[in-house]
Each structure stands twice: as structure tokens, then as C-alpha cells.
Amino acid sequence: MITNPEVFKAYDLRGVYGVDFDEELAYRLGLAFVAFRLDELKKTDLKLVVASDMRLSSPKLKEALIKGMVEGGATVIDIGLASTPTFYFAVAHYHYDGGIQVSASHNPKDWNGFKIVRERALPVGGDTGLNWLKNRVFSGESFPLTKPGSVVVQTGVVTDQVAHDLQFVDLAKIKPLKVVIDTANGMGAHYLEELFKHLPCELVKMNWELDGTFPAHPADPYKKENVADLGKK
């Protein structure tokens, strides 16, 4: 399908899946991002992280994105389902060369998108690379053939992330609080599940199961109706 150029925002890509874009954009974005990083870093052994959220369209988009990256010659580090902060952590903590997260954050269920970072999880924005990627994606030019890359599946990222974060906390000073958390069936549950194993607190879970249809309510916490049940609890 023809991609709507408006999916390229100031700091990421976002739009309605199947209307504004589909797997073709994901594939071409993967190819373009590898070329972009190769040009910037002047190296041939790129290692790029890919992650996705639980939206129904994420698996197909992720598959196409990885296909483009591999055909571009990169080693793809697939960390599976992950929140955006966990994705950022993986890129920075393990010293990878950048990456792309498939996610539309708090947007409605029929949306999806891509968040793009350099090494150390430095963001790629409009004037710092997104415009270059946009031009490359829409140029229609053939990408030069190169030696195909590969895919490496990495697990345990959330465990490492929590262990890292807890270095900055004195657990003895945390009171035995009772904490209610509504993750709106989103990716935050992964991190919080691991975190609360180490806290002297009682966790009360709401809408904890990952579900890209957002059966309880949309994920946007800035809309009062989406936090009404949390408030009552």
C-alpha cells in the first residue's frame, strides 16, 4: 500500500495500521535505518535492537521490520515483547548501535508506530535523522545488495533492567505500602511484575493481562474516563 507521509512525526512514526501504513513501510524502514546507521558509524558489524508491544498488528510489523534490517546486513537483537523504557534500556545497557521499537504507546488500539534510537538510546528526531529516513523510504530507489545479517534472540532484559534500577534505591527506606496499578493491559505489567518482587509492598493488579484490544479501556491516562476505575479502587 502507499504510506501516508504524515505518519512521520517530529520524534517517531505513528498512524492507523492498514490505513496509513502497513508491513511495506516497516520493511523499507528497516532497510533504511541500517543504511542510516552504517553511514553514520562507518562500521559493518551493526547490532540493532528490535522490540514490540502487544498490539495486534505488532507481530507482522516487527517481522517485516526485522526482514528489512537483516537484508540490509545488520545483526538484529530481538528482545521480544517490551515496554519502550525496557527497549531504551536494552540499547544503552548492552552497548548496541541503536534500534527500533514497534509501538504506538497510549494511542488507540488500531494505531501503531515506530520509535527509533541511536546508540545509548539517543532519540532520532525530524532534524536528526527521521527526515533522512523518510526521504529514503519514499525515494523508491533500490537498496544495494549486501551480505545478509542475522537475528539473535535475547531474553532476561527486564530482569537486568530492574537489577540496574534497584542500585539507586535504598529498599530499607520503602514503607510497606499497598499499591494499586492499572496497566491497561499494556506492556508496563512486564516491568512492574519483576520490580514488585523486590519491594516490601503489596501490589494490587488491575487489567494486568497483555491484550492489544485494550478490553478494559484505552491506554491514555490523561483522559479521566480511563482512570475512573483506578480512582475507585
C-alpha positions in Angstrom: 0.0 0.0 0.0 1.0 3.6 -0.3 2.2 5.0 3.0 0.8 8.3 4.3 3.7 10.7 4.7 2.0 12.1 7.8 3.0 9.0 9.8 6.4 10.6 10.1 6.1 12.8 13.2 8.6 15.0 15.0 10.0 12.2 17.1 8.6 8.9 15.9 6.2 7.3 13.4 2.5 6.9 14.2 -0.6 6.1 12.3 -3.6 3.8 11.8 -2.4 0.4 10.8 -3.8 -0.7 7.4 -4.9 2.8 6.6 -1.9 5.0 6.9 0.8 2.2 6.5 1.4 -1.5 6.7 4.3 -4.0 6.5 5.8 -2.4 3.4 6.7 0.7 5.5 8.2 -1.5 8.2 10.3 -3.4 5.8 11.6 -0.3 4.0 12.2 1.4 7.3 14.3 -1.5 8.4 16.4 -1.3 5.3 16.7 2.5 5.5 17.7 2.5 9.2 20.6 0.1 8.6 21.8 2.3 5.7 21.5 5.3 8.0 23.5 3.8 10.8 26.1 2.4 8.5 26.7 5.8 7.1 26.9 7.4 10.5 29.1 4.9 12.3 31.2 3.8 9.3 31.2 0.2 10.5 29.9 -3.0 9.1 29.0 -5.0 12.1 25.9 -3.3 13.2 23.9 -4.7 16.2 20.4 -3.2 16.3 17.7 -3.9 18.9 14.1 -4.6 17.9 11.2 -4.9 20.3 7.4 -4.6 20.1 4.3 -4.1 22.3 1.3 -6.4 22.4 -0.9 -4.6 19.8 -2.5 -7.0 17.3 -0.6 -5.5 14.4 2.8 -5.6 16.1 3.9 -9.1 15.2 3.5 -8.6 11.5 5.1 -5.2 11.6 8.0 -6.5 13.6 8.6 -9.4 11.3 8.7 -7.1 8.3 11.0 -4.6 10.1 13.4 -7.4 11.0 13.4 -8.7 7.5 14.5 -5.3 6.2 17.2 -5.0 8.8 18.6 -8.4 8.1 18.5 -7.9 4.3 20.4 -4.6 5.0 23.1 -6.5 6.7 22.6 -5.9 10.4 22.5 -8.3 13.3 19.1 -7.9 14.9 18.9 -8.3 18.6 15.3 -9.4 19.2 14.2 -8.7 22.8 10.6 -9.7 22.2 7.7 -8.1 23.9 8.9 -5.0 25.8 7.9 -1.6 27.0 9.6 1.4 25.5 11.7 2.1 28.6 12.9 -1.6 28.6 13.7 -1.1 24.9 15.7 2.0 25.7 17.5 0.2 28.5 18.5 -2.7 26.2 20.0 -0.4 23.6 22.0 1.6 26.2 22.9 -1.0 28.8 24.3 -3.6 26.3 26.0 -1.0 24.2 24.2 -1.7 20.9 24.2 0.5 17.9 20.6 1.6 18.1 17.2 0.1 17.5 13.5 0.4 16.6 10.5 -0.2 18.9 7.2 -1.2 17.3 4.6 0.6 19.4 2.0 3.3 19.4 2.2 4.0 23.2 -1.0 5.4 24.5 -2.8 5.7 21.1 -6.0 3.8 20.3 -5.8 0.0 19.5 -6.0 0.4 15.7 -2.8 2.6 15.8 0.8 1.5 15.7 4.2 3.1 15.0 7.9 3.0 15.4 10.3 4.7 17.9 13.9 5.0 16.6 17.1 5.5 18.6 20.9 5.6 18.1 23.5 4.1 20.5 22.9 4.9 24.2 19.2 5.2 23.2 19.7 8.7 21.8 16.5 9.6 20.0 16.2 10.1 16.3 14.0 13.1 15.5 12.9 15.0 12.5 16.1 17.0 12.0 18.4 14.4 13.4 17.5 11.5 11.1 13.8 11.0 10.6 13.7 13.3 7.6 16.6 11.4 6.1 14.8 8.1 6.7 11.5 9.5 5.3 13.2 10.5 2.1 14.9 7.2 1.8 11.7 5.2 2.4 9.8 7.3 -0.2 12.6 7.6 -2.8 11.8 4.3 -4.5 15.5 3.7 -5.1 16.9 0.2 -5.0 18.9 -0.6 -1.9 22.4 -2.0 -2.7 22.7 -5.7 -2.0 24.9 -6.6 0.9 25.8 -9.6 3.0 22.6 -10.6 4.9 22.6 -10.2 8.6 21.1 -12.4 11.3 18.7 -12.5 14.2 19.8 -13.1 17.8 17.0 -13.6 20.5 17.9 -12.0 23.8 16.0 -12.8 27.0 16.2 -11.6 30.5 16.3 -7.9 29.7 13.6 -6.9 32.2 15.4 -8.8 35.0 18.6 -6.9 34.2 16.7 -3.6 34.0 15.2 -4.0 37.4 18.5 -5.1 38.9 20.1 -1.9 37.4 17.3 0.3 38.7 17.4 -1.0 42.2 21.0 0.0 42.6 19.7 3.6 43.1 17.2 2.7 45.8 17.5 2.0 49.5 14.9 -0.7 49.9 15.1 -0.4 53.7 13.5 3.1 53.4 10.5 1.9 51.5 7.4 1.6 53.6 5.1 -1.5 53.3 2.7 0.4 51.0 -0.3 -1.1 49.3 -0.1 0.0 45.7 -2.9 -0.2 43.1 -1.6 -0.3 39.5 -3.7 -0.3 36.3 -1.6 -1.2 33.3 -4.5 -1.0 30.8 -3.5 -4.5 29.5 -0.3 -2.9 28.3 3.5 -3.6 28.5 4.0 -1.9 31.8 2.9 -5.1 33.5 6.1 -6.8 32.5 8.4 -4.4 34.2 6.2 -3.9 37.3 5.8 -7.6 37.8 9.5 -8.0 38.1 10.0 -4.8 40.1 7.5 -5.6 42.9 9.2 -8.9 43.5 11.9 -6.9 45.3 9.7 -4.3 47.0 8.3 -4.6 50.6 4.9 -3.6 49.2 1.6 -5.2 48.4 0.7 -5.0 44.7 -2.9 -4.8 43.6 -3.2 -5.5 39.9 -5.7 -4.1 37.5 -6.0 -5.1 33.8 -2.7 -6.9 34.0 -3.0 -9.4 31.2 -1.4 -8.3 27.9 -4.2 -7.6 25.4 -3.8 -5.5 22.3 -7.6 -4.9 22.1 -7.5 -2.9 25.3 -10.7 -4.6 26.6 -10.9 -2.6 29.9 -10.2 0.9 28.5 -7.8 2.8 26.2 -4.3 3.3 27.5 -4.2 7.1 27.5 -4.0 8.1 31.2 -4.7 11.7 30.6 -8.4 11.0 29.8 -10.4 10.9 33.0 -12.6 8.1 31.9 -9.6 5.9 31.5 -8.5 6.2 35.2 -12.0 6.2 36.7 -11.9 2.6 37.8 -8.4 3.1 39.2 -9.6 6.0 41.2 -12.5 4.0 42.6 -10.2 1.1 43.6 
